[in-house]
Structure formats: C-alpha cells, structure tokens
Amino acid sequence: MPELTGGCHCGNIAVTVLLTAAPEACRPRTCDCDFCRKHGAAWVSDPQGSLRIRIGVGTEVQGYRQGAAIAEMLLCRRCGVLIAALWQGQRLYGVVNATALAANDRFGATVPVSPKQLSAQEKTSRWQSLWFADVEVSGR
C-alpha cells in the first residue's frame, strides 16, 4: 500500500495516508462549493485505505462547518491550510486535501464533482462509499 505524508505549511497538522492503489491511479475530486473552490481543494480518499491526522497544538486547529454543516472542515489556524473534511456517522469518515500531501504531483488529473446538488442523505451515502473509513485524529 503506498504511503503518502504531508500536512499544513507550519507543521502543526501532519497527515499520513495509505492508499490501496498507486497515486497515479487516483484522481482527486474538485468540489464545486464556494468554500472548496476558494481554498483550491482537491479531495483524495480510498475507502479501503487509511487516514491519520496528527495535531501538534490543538488550539491552533479550526473546525468549520459550511454549506449544509454536515461535514467538518479541518484547517490550521496558524497557516490557514485546509487539510481534511471529516464526517461522523457510525464511524469517522474523512477525505484529505491532495494539495496538503507532499507527493500531490503524482495524482492523476482532477475530476470536478457537484455535491452541493445532493441532499444531506445523498451526501452522507456518497461519503460512506468514497471516503476513508479508517480515520484517526490525534492531539485534538
């Protein structure tokens, strides 16, 4: 399983991602919502992979719920980098911003998606099928 690492610019938030396929086979998704567009987010996930988020100083991390307020966006307060989106269902699901990964140039071309057209139920069903289901956040 390929392991990719990264994090925010100042180093307060570190991420480790395990993928079941080579990064070149993964096509990050660019969301059409205003928040993701303004942050230049391109989301990567693997439902059989894993996402580990390690936070240095918890008070320097900002959670933000936008749009339908279902998912929590995870940002560094120090440097402003958008790292991940998390959703708590029966378990914690997550997706990582490809731009926060050191090897982000290895991914395939981005694919536009339009989740803002989906209902809350459609969004969470989609996340359960696409997002990392093995997610751990420490230091929060």
Number of C-alpha atoms within 10 A of each C-alpha: 10 11 15 16 17 22 26 21 14 13 15 18 25 19 23 17 23 20 21 15 13 14 19 12 12 18 19 24 19 20 19 16 15 12 13 17 12 9 13 15 23 22 24 27 26 22 19 15 19 22 27 19 23 18 20 15 12 15 12 16 21 15 16 12 13 14 10 10 11 14 21 17 22 21 20 24 17 15 14 16 21 24 25 24 20 22 20 12 12 7 11 16 26 32 26 31 26 28 22 23 21 13 14 19 12 15 16 14 13 15 12 13 13 11 14 14 11 11 11 14 9 11 16 19 12 13 21 18 13 17 27 26 23 17 18 14 14 11 12 12
